[in-house]
Amino acid sequence: IFRLLTRQKWKNVQEITYFRINRDQLSASPNREGYNSVLLMSRYLDGNNFYYAGLRTDGAAVIKKKLNGNYYTLAYKKIYPGTYNRLTNPNLLPKNKWIGLKSETTTVNGETIIKLYTDEGRTGVWKLVLEARDYKASQGSPILSAGVTGIRTDFMDVEFDDYKLINI
């Protein structure tokens, strides 16, 4: 399990990194499941309040919010083929291949908008794979204040390259 957070706070930010999964860590932990991911975190106020966007081992792209310790799925879309199985097919994400992740977190008219892009094969061509607007009262208030940003991975040996933050 890996977590990396910035010291500086960011509000409207674009996060970019490239990653390559070298191998899975098939721990017996009950927390090793299809929701394990390679993620970019934004507006991280503390361990119970933040957004994240990224790719899950079950082959899906996801955007979530954790607010007061509760997770809310804001957007979810399967993008890699296959059927996840904890024992026989524990990671549908490609191995030994550079993949770019880019997220944009902005506030417009009291809504937090999060976009997730990928760059398969490190070509420099970004594809929008998921977008979410956080404004629904049923999912708690949107996180509107600046917070730190960062990277999170679970149960994988992952290399990262070219991590960048840009005010937008």
DSSP file with accessible surface (Angstrom, degrees, kcal/mol):
  #  RESIDUE AA STRUCTURE BP1 BP2  ACC     N-H-->O    O-->H-N    N-H-->O    O-->H-N    TCO  KAPPA ALPHA  PHI   PSI    X-CA   Y-CA   Z-CA
    1    1 A I              0   0  135      0, 0.0     2,-0.4     0, 0.0   153,-0.2   0.000 360.0 360.0 360.0 129.4    0.0    0.0    0.0
    2    2 A F  E     +A  153   0A  85    151,-2.4   151,-2.1     2,-0.0     2,-0.4  -0.983 360.0 175.7-129.6 134.1    1.5    3.3   -1.1
    3    3 A R  E     +A  152   0A 104     -2,-0.4     2,-0.4   149,-0.2   149,-0.2  -0.998   1.4 179.2-136.1 133.7    0.4    6.9   -0.4
    4    4 A L  E     -A  151   0A  83    147,-2.3   147,-2.0    -2,-0.4     2,-0.4  -0.990   7.4-177.1-136.2 122.8    2.2   10.1   -1.4
    5    5 A L  E     -A  150   0A  69     -2,-0.4   145,-0.2   145,-0.2     2,-0.1  -0.948  22.0-125.1-122.7 145.3    0.8   13.5   -0.5
    6    6 A T        -     0   0   32    143,-2.7   142,-0.1    -2,-0.4    -2,-0.0  -0.329  10.6-138.5 -75.6 165.9    2.1   17.0   -1.4
    7    7 A R  S    S+     0   0  246    141,-0.1     2,-0.2    -2,-0.1    -1,-0.1   0.775  83.1  75.7 -91.4 -34.7    2.8   19.6    1.2
    8    8 A Q  S    S-     0   0  118      1,-0.1   141,-0.4   141,-0.0     2,-0.3  -0.534  82.1-124.1 -80.3 145.2    1.2   22.5   -0.7
    9    9 A K        -     0   0  141     -2,-0.2     2,-0.3   139,-0.1   139,-0.3  -0.678  25.7-169.0 -89.5 146.1   -2.6   22.8   -1.0
   10   10 A W  B     +F  147   0B  27    137,-3.4   137,-2.3    -2,-0.3    33,-0.3  -0.974  15.7 176.1-132.9 145.3   -4.3   23.0   -4.4
   11   11 A K  S    S+     0   0   87     -2,-0.3     2,-0.9     1,-0.3    -1,-0.1   0.719  79.4  25.7-111.3 -74.9   -7.8   23.9   -5.3
   12   12 A N  S    S+     0   0   48    156,-0.2   156,-2.5    94,-0.1     2,-0.3  -0.834  92.0 156.5 -94.2 106.7   -8.3   24.0   -9.1
   13   13 A V  E     -GH 105 167C   0     92,-1.9    92,-2.6    -2,-0.9     2,-0.5  -0.959  44.1-147.2-140.7 147.9   -5.7   21.6  -10.2
   14   14 A Q  E     -GH 104 166C  28    152,-2.6   152,-2.3    -2,-0.3     2,-0.4  -0.979  21.5-164.0-111.6 125.3   -4.6   19.3  -13.0
   15   15 A E  E     -GH 103 165C   0     88,-2.7    88,-2.3    -2,-0.5     2,-0.4  -0.944   9.2-178.9-110.2 134.9   -2.6   16.3  -11.8
   16   16 A I  E     +GH 102 164C  19    148,-2.5   148,-2.8    -2,-0.4     2,-0.3  -0.997  10.9 148.2-135.0 136.2   -0.6   14.2  -14.3
   17   17 A T  E     -G  101   0C   0     84,-2.3    84,-3.1    -2,-0.4     2,-0.4  -0.980  32.5-136.5-155.8 159.4    1.5   11.1  -13.9
   18   18 A Y  E     -GH 100 161C  24    143,-2.5   143,-2.3    -2,-0.3     2,-0.3  -0.938  26.0-174.4-113.2 143.8    2.6    8.0  -15.8
   19   19 A F  E     -GH  99 160C   0     80,-2.6    80,-2.5    -2,-0.4     2,-0.4  -0.958  16.0-163.5-137.3 156.8    2.6    4.7  -14.1
   20   20 A R  E     - H   0 159C  67    139,-2.0   139,-2.7    -2,-0.3     2,-0.6  -0.971  17.5-140.8-140.1 122.6    3.7    1.1  -14.9
   21   21 A I  E     - H   0 158C   0     73,-0.5    75,-3.2    76,-0.4   137,-0.2  -0.753  18.5-179.5 -83.4 120.7    2.6   -1.9  -12.9
   22   22 A N  E     -     0   0C  59    135,-3.0     2,-0.3    -2,-0.6    -1,-0.2   0.832  63.1 -24.4 -89.0 -37.3    5.5   -4.3  -12.5
   23   23 A R  E     - H   0 157C 138    134,-1.2   134,-3.1    72,-0.0    -1,-0.4  -0.976  62.1-103.6-168.1 161.5    3.7   -7.0  -10.6
   24   24 A D  E     - H   0 156C  30     -2,-0.3     2,-0.7   132,-0.2   132,-0.3  -0.616  20.1-140.0 -87.8 151.6    0.8   -7.7   -8.2
   25   25 A Q        -     0   0   65    130,-2.4     2,-2.2    -2,-0.2    -2,-0.0  -0.898  17.3-161.9-109.7  95.3    1.2   -8.2   -4.5
   26   26 A L        +     0   0  102     -2,-0.7   130,-0.0     2,-0.1    -2,-0.0  -0.392  20.2 175.4 -84.6  65.8   -1.2  -11.0   -3.9
   27   27 A S        -     0   0   50     -2,-2.2     5,-0.1     1,-0.1    -2,-0.0  -0.255  40.8-125.7 -64.7 154.6   -1.5  -10.6   -0.1
   28   28 A A        +     0   0   91      3,-0.0    -1,-0.1     2,-0.0    -2,-0.1   0.464  67.9 132.5 -80.4   1.4   -4.0  -12.7    1.9
   29   29 A S    >   -     0   0   29      1,-0.2     3,-1.7     2,-0.1    -2,-0.0  -0.201  63.8-134.7 -55.4 137.0   -5.4   -9.4    3.3
   30   30 A P  T 3  S+     0   0  103      0, 0.0    -1,-0.2     0, 0.0    -2,-0.0   0.680 104.1  67.8 -67.3 -11.3   -9.2   -9.3    3.1
   31   31 A N  T 3  S+     0   0   95      2,-0.0     2,-1.1     1,-0.0    -2,-0.1   0.485  72.0 100.1 -86.4  -2.8   -8.7   -5.7    1.8
   32   32 A R    <   +     0   0   16     -3,-1.7     2,-0.2    -5,-0.1    -1,-0.0  -0.740  56.8 129.3 -84.9 103.3   -7.2   -7.0   -1.5
   33   33 A E  S >  S-     0   0   65     -2,-1.1     3,-2.0    52,-0.0    24,-0.2  -0.820  75.1 -77.5-144.1-178.1  -10.2   -6.8   -3.8
   34   34 A G  T 3  S+     0   0    7      1,-0.3    24,-1.6    -2,-0.2    23,-0.2   0.642 119.3  66.8 -64.7 -15.9  -11.3   -5.4   -7.2
   35   35 A Y  T 3  S+     0   0  103     22,-0.2    -1,-0.3    21,-0.2    -3,-0.1   0.526  71.6 115.7 -84.9  -4.7  -11.6   -1.9   -5.9
   36   36 A N    <   +     0   0    6     -3,-2.0    21,-3.2    20,-0.1    22,-0.3  -0.390  50.0 166.4 -63.2 149.0   -7.8   -1.7   -5.4
   37   37 A S  E     -B   56   0A   1     19,-0.3   117,-1.1    20,-0.1     2,-0.5  -0.882  51.4-110.2-152.8 172.2   -6.4    0.9   -7.6
   38   38 A V  E     +BC  55 153A   1     17,-2.4    17,-2.1    -2,-0.3     2,-0.3  -0.998  56.9 176.7-114.3 117.7   -3.9    3.4   -9.0
   39   39 A L  E     -BC  54 152A   1    113,-2.9   113,-2.1    -2,-0.5     2,-0.5  -0.925  37.6-144.0-132.7 151.6   -5.4    6.7   -8.1
   40   40 A L  E     -BC  53 151A   2     13,-3.0    13,-2.2    -2,-0.3     2,-0.4  -0.953  27.0-153.6-107.4 129.0   -4.8   10.5   -8.1
   41   41 A M  E     -BC  52 150A   3    109,-3.2   109,-1.9    -2,-0.5     2,-0.3  -0.819  14.0-178.6-105.1 144.7   -6.2   12.2   -5.0
   42   42 A S  E     +B   51   0A   2      9,-2.2     9,-2.6    -2,-0.4     3,-0.2  -0.948  60.3  17.8-140.0 159.4   -7.3   15.8   -4.8
   43   43 A R  E    S+     0   0A   0    104,-0.4     2,-0.8    -2,-0.3   106,-0.2   0.844  74.5 179.8  48.9  39.9   -8.7   18.3   -2.3
   44   44 A Y  E     + C   0 148A  51    104,-2.6   104,-1.9     1,-0.2     6,-0.2  -0.612  15.0 166.4 -74.2 106.7   -7.3   15.9    0.4
   45   45 A L  E     -     0   0A  77      4,-2.9     2,-0.3    -2,-0.8    -1,-0.2   0.821  67.0 -37.4 -89.2 -38.7   -8.3   17.6    3.7
   46   46 A D  E >  S-B   49   0A  75      3,-1.2     3,-1.7   102,-0.1    -1,-0.4  -0.928  80.1 -67.3-168.5-177.2   -7.6   14.5    5.9
   47   47 A G  T 3  S+     0   0   33      1,-0.3     3,-0.1    -2,-0.3    -3,-0.0   0.606 131.2  44.2 -62.8 -10.4   -8.0   10.8    5.7
   48   48 A N  T 3  S+     0   0   81      1,-0.2    21,-2.1    20,-0.0     2,-0.3   0.395 110.0  53.9-113.5   1.3  -11.8   11.1    5.8
   49   49 A N  E <  S+B   46   0A  19     -3,-1.7    -4,-2.9    18,-0.2    -3,-1.2  -0.870  74.4  89.9-145.8 105.0  -12.3   13.9    3.3
   50   50 A F  E     - D   0  66A   6     16,-2.1    16,-3.2    -2,-0.3     2,-0.3  -0.969  56.6-111.0-174.2 171.3  -11.0   13.9   -0.3
   51   51 A Y  E     -BD  42  65A   0     -9,-2.6    -9,-2.2    -2,-0.3     2,-0.3  -0.859  26.8-172.4-110.9 154.1  -11.6   13.0   -3.9
   52   52 A Y  E     -BD  41  64A  13     12,-2.5    12,-2.7    -2,-0.3     2,-0.3  -0.995   7.2-175.4-145.4 153.1   -9.9   10.4   -6.0
   53   53 A A  E     +BD  40  63A   1    -13,-2.2   -13,-3.0    -2,-0.3     2,-0.3  -0.995  32.4  92.8-142.6 136.3   -9.9    9.4   -9.6
   54   54 A G  E     -BD  39  62A   0      8,-2.2     8,-2.5    -2,-0.3     2,-0.4  -0.981  64.5 -48.9 173.7-158.6   -8.1    6.4  -11.3
   55   55 A L  E     -BD  38  61A   0    -17,-2.1   -17,-2.4    -2,-0.3     2,-0.2  -0.907  41.0-149.0-115.6 134.0   -8.1    2.9  -12.5
   56   56 A R  E >   -B   37   0A  33      4,-3.3     3,-2.0    -2,-0.4   -19,-0.3  -0.652  25.8-117.5-100.2 156.7   -9.2   -0.2  -10.4
   57   57 A T  T 3  S+     0   0    6    -21,-3.2    35,-2.7     1,-0.3    36,-0.2   0.677 112.0  68.4 -68.1 -15.2   -8.0   -3.7  -10.6
   58   58 A D  T 3  S-     0   0   18    -24,-1.6    -1,-0.3   -22,-0.3    26,-0.3   0.392 123.3-102.8 -83.3   7.0  -11.4   -4.9  -11.7
   59   59 A G  S <  S+     0   0    0     -3,-2.0    20,-2.9     1,-0.3    21,-2.4   0.570  81.3 124.1  89.8  11.2  -10.8   -3.0  -15.0
   60   60 A A  E     - E   0  78A   0     18,-0.3    -4,-3.3    19,-0.2     2,-0.4  -0.734  57.3-133.4-107.2 152.9  -12.9    0.1  -14.2
   61   61 A A  E     -DE  55  77A   0     16,-3.3    16,-2.2    -2,-0.3     2,-0.3  -0.796  34.9-173.2 -92.1 146.1  -12.2    3.8  -14.1
   62   62 A V  E     -DE  54  76A   0     -8,-2.5    -8,-2.2    -2,-0.4     2,-0.4  -0.993  26.7-165.9-145.3 146.3  -13.7    5.5  -11.0
   63   63 A I  E     +DE  53  75A   0     12,-2.5    11,-2.3    -2,-0.3    12,-1.8  -0.991  27.6 169.4-128.0 124.6  -14.2    8.9   -9.5
   64   64 A K  E     -DE  52  73A  30    -12,-2.7   -12,-2.5    -2,-0.4     2,-0.4  -0.918  25.3-148.0-133.3 161.4  -15.1    8.8   -5.8
   65   65 A K  E     -DE  51  72A   0      7,-2.4     7,-2.9    -2,-0.3     2,-0.6  -0.985   5.0-157.0-125.0 138.3  -15.5   11.2   -2.8
   66   66 A K  E     +DE  50  71A  31    -16,-3.2   -16,-2.1    -2,-0.4     2,-0.4  -0.981  20.9 175.8-112.2 118.6  -14.8   10.3    0.8
   67   67 A L  E >   - E   0  70A  23      3,-2.8     3,-2.2    -2,-0.6   -18,-0.2  -0.991  67.8 -16.3-129.6 121.3  -16.7   12.7    3.0
   68   68 A N  T 3  S-     0   0  124     -2,-0.4   -19,-0.2     1,-0.3    -1,-0.1   0.858 129.6 -52.6  52.3  37.5  -16.8   12.3    6.8
   69   69 A G  T 3  S+     0   0   29    -21,-2.1     2,-0.4     1,-0.2    -1,-0.3   0.374 115.6 113.7  84.6  -4.4  -15.4    8.8    6.4
   70   70 A N  E <   -E   67   0A  93     -3,-2.2    -3,-2.8   -22,-0.3     2,-0.3  -0.867  59.6-136.9-104.5 134.6  -18.2    7.7    3.9
   71   71 A Y  E     -E   66   0A  96     -2,-0.4     2,-0.4    -5,-0.2    -5,-0.2  -0.706  17.0-170.9 -89.4 139.4  -17.4    6.8    0.3
   72   72 A Y  E     -E   65   0A  60     -7,-2.9    -7,-2.4    -2,-0.3     2,-0.7  -0.996  18.9-138.3-128.7 123.8  -19.6    8.0   -2.5
   73   73 A T  E     +E   64   0A  66     -2,-0.4    -9,-0.2    -9,-0.2     3,-0.1  -0.734  23.4 175.7 -81.6 117.6  -19.1    6.8   -6.1
   74   74 A L  E     -     0   0A  29    -11,-2.3     2,-0.3    -2,-0.7    59,-0.2   0.761  69.1  -0.7 -92.5 -30.4  -19.5    9.8   -8.4
   75   75 A A  E     +E   63   0A  16    -12,-1.8   -12,-2.5    57,-0.1    -1,-0.4  -0.958  61.2 177.1-159.9 145.7  -18.7    8.0  -11.6
   76   76 A Y  E     +E   62   0A 108     -2,-0.3     2,-0.3   -14,-0.2   -14,-0.2  -0.978   5.4 167.1-152.6 134.7  -17.7    4.4  -12.6
   77   77 A K  E     -E   61   0A 100    -16,-2.2   -16,-3.3    -2,-0.3     2,-0.3  -0.933  33.4-126.5-155.0 127.1  -17.1    2.8  -16.1
   78   78 A K  E     +E   60   0A  91     -2,-0.3   -18,-0.3   -18,-0.3   -19,-0.1  -0.579  36.6 161.2 -70.9 127.7  -15.5   -0.5  -17.1
   79   79 A I        +     0   0   50    -20,-2.9   -19,-0.2    -2,-0.3    -1,-0.2   0.557  54.1  62.3-126.1 -16.3  -12.7    0.2  -19.6
   80   80 A Y  S    S-     0   0   24    -21,-2.4    -1,-0.2   -22,-0.1    13,-0.1  -0.932  82.3-120.5-112.7 138.3  -10.6   -3.0  -19.5
   81   81 A P        +     0   0  112      0, 0.0     2,-0.1     0, 0.0    -2,-0.1  -0.233  63.2  62.1 -73.6 163.4  -12.0   -6.3  -20.6
   82   82 A G  S    S-     0   0   42      2,-0.1     2,-0.5   -23,-0.0    -2,-0.1  -0.381  77.7 -83.1 113.6 170.5  -12.2   -9.4  -18.5
   83   83 A T        -     0   0  116     -2,-0.1     2,-0.2     2,-0.0   -24,-0.1  -0.970  39.6-128.7-117.1 121.6  -13.8  -10.6  -15.3
   84   84 A Y        +     0   0   45     -2,-0.5     2,-0.3   -26,-0.3   -26,-0.1  -0.452  29.9 173.1 -68.0 137.0  -12.1   -9.9  -12.0
   85   85 A N  B  >  -K   89   0D  71      4,-2.0     4,-1.9    -2,-0.2     6,-0.1  -0.940  31.7-138.9-144.6 125.0  -11.5  -12.8   -9.7
   86   86 A R  T  4 S+     0   0   56     -2,-0.3    -1,-0.1     1,-0.2    -2,-0.0   0.823 101.4  26.6 -51.7 -36.7   -9.5  -12.4   -6.5
   87   87 A L  T  4 S+     0   0  137      2,-0.1    -1,-0.2    -3,-0.1   -61,-0.0   0.870 132.6  27.9 -97.8 -43.5   -7.7  -15.7   -6.9
   88   88 A T  T  4 S+     0   0  114      1,-0.2    -2,-0.2     2,-0.0    -4,-0.0   0.690 136.2  17.3 -99.9 -19.5   -7.6  -16.5  -10.7
   89   89 A N  B  <  +K   85   0D  65     -4,-1.9    -4,-2.0     1,-0.0    -1,-0.2  -0.452  69.8 162.0-149.4  68.9   -7.7  -13.0  -12.3
   90   90 A P        +     0   0   23      0, 0.0     2,-0.3     0, 0.0    -4,-0.1   0.479  65.8  31.4 -80.7  -2.8   -6.7  -10.5   -9.6
   91   91 A N        -     0   0    9     -6,-0.1   -33,-0.2   -33,-0.1   -34,-0.1  -0.826  47.9-178.6-157.1 114.4   -5.8   -7.5  -11.8
   92   92 A L        +     0   0   22    -35,-2.7   -34,-0.1    -2,-0.3   -35,-0.1   0.499  57.9 105.1 -89.4  -5.2   -7.2   -6.6  -15.2
   93   93 A L  S    S-     0   0    4    -36,-0.2   -36,-0.0     1,-0.1   -33,-0.0  -0.534  83.3 -99.9 -75.4 142.6   -4.9   -3.5  -15.6
   94   94 A P        -     0   0   31      0, 0.0   -73,-0.5     0, 0.0     3,-0.3  -0.286  35.4-141.7 -62.5 144.3   -2.0   -4.0  -18.1
   95   95 A K  S    S+     0   0   73      1,-0.2   -73,-0.2   -75,-0.1     3,-0.1  -0.766  75.7  14.6-104.4 154.3    1.4   -4.9  -16.6
   96   96 A N  S    S+     0   0  113    -75,-3.2     2,-0.4    -2,-0.3    -1,-0.2   0.811  99.5 112.3  55.2  35.1    4.7   -3.6  -17.9
   97   97 A K        -     0   0   80     -3,-0.3   -76,-0.4   -76,-0.2     2,-0.3  -0.995  69.5-122.1-138.0 129.4    3.0   -0.9  -19.9
   98   98 A W        -     0   0   49     -2,-0.4    23,-1.8   -78,-0.1     2,-0.4  -0.559  32.8-178.9 -73.2 129.9    3.2    2.9  -19.3
   99   99 A I  E     -GI  19 120C   0    -80,-2.5   -80,-2.6    -2,-0.3     2,-0.4  -0.999  17.9-139.1-129.8 133.0   -0.2    4.4  -18.8
  100  100 A G  E     -GI  18 119C   0     19,-2.4    19,-1.5    -2,-0.4     2,-0.4  -0.729  12.7-165.1 -91.9 140.8   -0.8    8.1  -18.2
  101  101 A L  E     +GI  17 118C   0    -84,-3.1   -84,-2.3    -2,-0.4     2,-0.4  -0.993   9.7 175.9-120.8 133.4   -3.4    9.3  -15.7
  102  102 A K  E     -GI  16 117C  29     15,-2.1    15,-3.1    -2,-0.4     2,-0.4  -0.996   3.3-177.0-136.5 129.1   -4.6   12.9  -15.7
  103  103 A S  E     -GI  15 116C   1    -88,-2.3   -88,-2.7    -2,-0.4     2,-0.4  -0.962  10.0-159.8-123.7 148.5   -7.2   14.3  -13.4
  104  104 A E  E     -GI  14 115C  35     11,-2.0    11,-2.2    -2,-0.4     2,-0.5  -0.998   6.3-172.4-125.4 126.0   -8.7   17.8  -13.3
  105  105 A T  E     +GI  13 114C   0    -92,-2.6   -92,-1.9    -2,-0.4     2,-0.3  -0.985  19.3 156.0-120.3 119.3  -10.5   19.1  -10.3
  106  106 A T  E     - I   0 113C  33      7,-2.4     7,-3.1    -2,-0.5     2,-0.5  -0.931  36.3-131.3-138.1 161.6  -12.3   22.4  -10.5
  107  107 A T  E     + I   0 112C  34     -2,-0.3     2,-0.4     5,-0.2     5,-0.2  -0.979  26.1 172.4-116.0 128.5  -15.1   24.3   -8.9
  108  108 A V  E >  S- I   0 111C  66      3,-2.4     3,-2.0    -2,-0.5    -2,-0.0  -0.985  71.0 -19.3-135.7 121.2  -17.7   26.0  -11.2
  109  109 A N  T 3  S-     0   0  162     -2,-0.4     3,-0.1     1,-0.3    -1,-0.1   0.871 128.4 -48.7  51.2  43.0  -20.9   27.6   -9.7
  110  110 A G  T 3  S+     0   0   43      1,-0.2     2,-0.4    34,-0.1    -1,-0.3   0.521 116.5 111.9  79.4   3.4  -20.6   25.7   -6.5
  111  111 A E  E <   -I  108   0C  50     -3,-2.0    -3,-2.4    33,-0.0     2,-0.6  -0.882  62.5-137.2-106.8 141.9  -20.1   22.3   -8.1
  112  112 A T  E     -IJ 107 134C   0     22,-1.7    22,-3.4    -2,-0.4     2,-0.5  -0.883  21.6-162.7 -95.2 126.9  -16.9   20.3   -8.0
  113  113 A I  E     -IJ 106 133C  11     -7,-3.1    -7,-2.4    -2,-0.6     2,-0.4  -0.947   6.4-172.4-113.7 128.4  -16.1   18.9  -11.4
  114  114 A I  E     -IJ 105 132C   1     18,-2.6    18,-2.6    -2,-0.5     2,-0.4  -0.986   0.5-172.8-124.0 128.0  -13.6   16.0  -11.7
  115  115 A K  E     -IJ 104 131C  61    -11,-2.2   -11,-2.0    -2,-0.4     2,-0.4  -0.950   7.0-157.7-119.8 141.5  -12.4   14.7  -15.1
  116  116 A L  E     -IJ 103 130C   0     14,-2.9    13,-2.7    -2,-0.4    14,-1.6  -0.982  12.3-179.5-121.7 129.2  -10.2   11.6  -15.6
  117  117 A Y  E     -IJ 102 128C  36    -15,-3.1   -15,-2.1    -2,-0.4     2,-0.3  -0.890   8.8-157.5-122.2 153.9   -8.1   11.1  -18.7
  118  118 A T  E     -IJ 101 127C   6      9,-2.1     9,-2.7    -2,-0.3     2,-0.4  -0.933   9.6-159.1-127.8 155.9   -5.7    8.2  -19.7
  119  119 A D  E >   -I  100   0C   0    -19,-1.5   -19,-2.4    -2,-0.3     3,-1.2  -0.881  19.5-152.3-131.6  95.6   -2.8    8.0  -22.1
  120  120 A E  E 3  S+I   99   0C  62     -2,-0.4     3,-0.3     5,-0.3   -21,-0.2  -0.582  78.4   4.4 -73.8 123.9   -2.3    4.4  -23.1
  121  121 A G  T 3  S-     0   0   40    -23,-1.8    -1,-0.2    -2,-0.4   -22,-0.2   0.608 115.0 -85.2  81.9  10.2    1.3    3.6  -24.1
  122  122 A R  S <  S+     0   0   75     -3,-1.2    -1,-0.2   -24,-0.4    -2,-0.1   0.921  80.6 145.8  58.3  51.1    2.6    7.1  -23.2
  123  123 A T        -     0   0   92     -3,-0.3    -1,-0.1     2,-0.2     3,-0.1   0.591  64.7-116.8 -91.5 -16.4    1.8    8.6  -26.6
  124  124 A G  S    S+     0   0   49      1,-0.3     2,-0.7    -5,-0.0    -3,-0.1   0.429  80.1 120.8  88.1  -0.1    0.9   12.1  -25.4
  125  125 A V        -     0   0  104     -5,-0.2     2,-0.4     2,-0.0    -5,-0.3  -0.882  50.9-156.2-101.0 115.8   -2.6   11.6  -26.6
  126  126 A W        -     0   0   62     -2,-0.7     2,-0.5    -7,-0.1    -7,-0.2  -0.777   5.0-161.8 -98.2 135.5   -5.1   12.0  -23.7
  127  127 A K  E     -J  118   0C 138     -9,-2.7    -9,-2.1    -2,-0.4     2,-0.5  -0.966  20.3-128.8-117.0 125.7   -8.6   10.4  -23.8
  128  128 A L  E     +J  117   0C  78     -2,-0.5   -11,-0.3   -11,-0.2     3,-0.1  -0.607  34.8 167.8 -70.8 119.2  -11.3   11.6  -21.4
  129  129 A V  E     +     0   0C   9    -13,-2.7     2,-0.3    -2,-0.5   -12,-0.2   0.655  59.0  10.0-108.1 -19.6  -12.6    8.4  -19.8
  130  130 A L  E     -J  116   0C  18    -14,-1.6   -14,-2.9   -68,-0.1    -1,-0.3  -0.986  53.3-173.5-161.7 146.2  -14.8    9.7  -17.0
  131  131 A E  E     -J  115   0C  78     -2,-0.3     2,-0.3   -16,-0.2   -16,-0.2  -0.996   6.9-174.4-143.9 142.6  -16.3   12.9  -15.7
  132  132 A A  E     -J  114   0C   5    -18,-2.6   -18,-2.6    -2,-0.3     2,-0.5  -0.992  14.1-155.1-138.4 146.2  -18.3   13.6  -12.5
  133  133 A R  E     -J  113   0C 115     -2,-0.3     2,-0.8   -59,-0.2     3,-0.3  -0.990  13.3-153.5-118.6 122.2  -20.1   16.6  -11.1
  134  134 A D  E     +J  112   0C   0    -22,-3.4   -22,-1.7    -2,-0.5    -2,-0.0  -0.854  55.4 107.3-101.6 106.7  -20.4   16.7   -7.3
  135  135 A Y        +     0   0  123     -2,-0.8     2,-0.3   -24,-0.2    -1,-0.2   0.331  38.1 123.0-150.7  -8.3  -23.4   18.7   -6.2
  136  136 A K    >   -     0   0   94     -3,-0.3     3,-1.5     1,-0.2     0, 0.0  -0.482  51.5-149.6 -74.2 126.8  -26.0   16.2   -5.0
  137  137 A A  G >  S+     0   0   96     -2,-0.3     3,-1.8     1,-0.3    -1,-0.2   0.822  96.5  66.8 -61.7 -29.6  -27.2   16.7   -1.4
  138  138 A S  G 3  S+     0   0  100      1,-0.3    -1,-0.3     2,-0.1     3,-0.1   0.708 103.6  46.1 -65.9 -17.7  -27.7   12.9   -1.2
  139  139 A Q  G <  S-     0   0   31     -3,-1.5    -1,-0.3     1,-0.4    -2,-0.2   0.065 121.4-105.0-109.9  23.1  -23.9   12.6   -1.4
  140  140 A G    <   -     0   0   21     -3,-1.8    -1,-0.4    -5,-0.1     3,-0.1   0.003  58.2 -43.5  74.5 170.4  -23.1   15.3    1.1
  141  141 A S        -     0   0   91      1,-0.1    -6,-0.1    -3,-0.1    -5,-0.1  -0.377  67.4-102.5 -69.0 148.7  -21.8   18.7    0.2
  142  142 A P        -     0   0   27      0, 0.0     2,-0.8     0, 0.0    -1,-0.1  -0.351  34.9-109.5 -66.0 153.3  -19.1   19.0   -2.4
  143  143 A I        +     0   0    8      1,-0.2    -9,-0.1    -3,-0.1   -92,-0.0  -0.797  46.4 167.3 -84.6 112.0  -15.5   19.6   -1.2
  144  144 A L        +     0   0   68     -2,-0.8    -1,-0.2     2,-0.1     2,-0.1   0.599  42.2  86.9-105.1 -16.1  -14.9   23.2   -2.2
  145  145 A S  S    S-     0   0   63      1,-0.1  -135,-0.1  -102,-0.1     2,-0.0  -0.457  83.9 -95.0 -88.5 160.1  -11.8   24.1   -0.3
  146  146 A A        +     0   0   35     -2,-0.1     2,-0.3  -137,-0.1  -135,-0.2  -0.338  48.7 166.4 -67.1 150.5   -8.2   23.6   -1.3
  147  147 A G  B     -F   10   0B   1   -137,-2.3  -137,-3.4  -139,-0.1  -104,-0.4  -0.924  39.5 -78.2-151.7 176.4   -6.4   20.5   -0.1
  148  148 A V  E     - C   0  44A  24   -104,-1.9  -104,-2.6    -2,-0.3     2,-0.3  -0.290  42.3-142.8 -75.8 166.7   -3.2   18.6   -0.7
  149  149 A T  E     +     0   0A   0   -141,-0.4  -143,-2.7  -107,-0.2     2,-0.3  -0.765  28.5 141.0-121.7 171.8   -3.0   16.2   -3.7
  150  150 A G  E     -AC   5  41A   1   -109,-1.9  -109,-3.2    -2,-0.3     2,-0.3  -0.998  40.9 -84.5 175.1-172.5   -1.3   12.8   -4.2
  151  151 A I  E     -AC   4  40A   3   -147,-2.0  -147,-2.3    -2,-0.3     2,-0.4  -0.912  29.3-173.7-122.1 144.9   -1.0    9.3   -5.4
  152  152 A R  E     +AC   3  39A  32   -113,-2.1  -113,-2.9    -2,-0.3     2,-0.3  -1.000   6.2 171.0-141.0 136.7   -2.4    6.1   -4.0
  153  153 A T  E     -AC   2  38A   4   -151,-2.1  -151,-2.4    -2,-0.4     2,-0.4  -0.978  14.0-154.1-139.7 157.3   -1.9    2.4   -4.9
  154  154 A D        -     0   0    4   -117,-1.1  -129,-0.1    -2,-0.3     3,-0.1  -0.996  66.9 -13.8-135.4 130.6   -2.9   -0.8   -3.3
  155  155 A F  S    S+     0   0   26     -2,-0.4  -130,-2.4     1,-0.1     2,-0.3   0.785 104.5  98.8  56.7  36.3   -1.4   -4.3   -3.6
  156  156 A M  E    S-H   24   0C  12   -132,-0.3     2,-0.7  -119,-0.1  -132,-0.2  -0.991  72.5-126.0-146.3 148.7    0.8   -3.7   -6.6
  157  157 A D  E     +H   23   0C  57   -134,-3.1  -135,-3.0    -2,-0.3  -134,-1.2  -0.885  45.5 177.4 -91.4 114.3    4.5   -2.8   -7.3
  158  158 A V  E     -H   21   0C  30     -2,-0.7     2,-0.4  -137,-0.2  -137,-0.2  -0.960  25.5-150.1-127.8 137.1    4.1    0.3   -9.4
  159  159 A E  E     -H   20   0C  76   -139,-2.7  -139,-2.0    -2,-0.4     2,-0.3  -0.839  16.3-159.2 -98.3 144.6    6.7    2.7  -10.9
  160  160 A F  E     +H   19   0C  59     -2,-0.4     2,-0.3  -141,-0.2  -141,-0.2  -0.932  10.6 179.3-122.2 150.6    5.7    6.4  -11.4
  161  161 A D  E     +H   18   0C  67   -143,-2.3  -143,-2.5    -2,-0.3    -2,-0.0  -0.994  56.8  11.2-148.2 148.1    7.2    9.0  -13.7
  162  162 A D  E     -     0   0C  73     -2,-0.3     2,-0.4     1,-0.2    -1,-0.1   0.860  65.6-173.9  56.7  47.9    6.7   12.7  -14.6
  163  163 A Y  E     +     0   0C  67   -146,-0.1     2,-0.3  -145,-0.1  -146,-0.2  -0.588  12.2 175.6 -73.1 125.4    4.3   13.6  -11.7
  164  164 A K  E     -H   16   0C 111   -148,-2.8  -148,-2.5    -2,-0.4     2,-0.4  -0.983  23.4-160.0-134.9 147.1    3.1   17.2  -12.4
  165  165 A L  E     -H   15   0C  40     -2,-0.3     2,-0.4  -150,-0.2  -150,-0.2  -0.993  12.4-176.2-125.8 134.8    0.7   19.6  -10.8
  166  166 A I  E     -H   14   0C  73   -152,-2.3  -152,-2.6    -2,-0.4     2,-0.3  -0.995  25.4-127.5-133.4 126.3   -0.7   22.6  -12.7
  167  167 A N  E      H   13   0C 111     -2,-0.4  -154,-0.3  -154,-0.2  -157,-0.0  -0.553 360.0 360.0 -66.7 133.0   -3.0   25.3  -11.4
  168  168 A I              0   0   86   -156,-2.5  -156,-0.2    -2,-0.3  -157,-0.1  -0.869 360.0 360.0-126.6 360.0   -6.0   25.6  -13.6
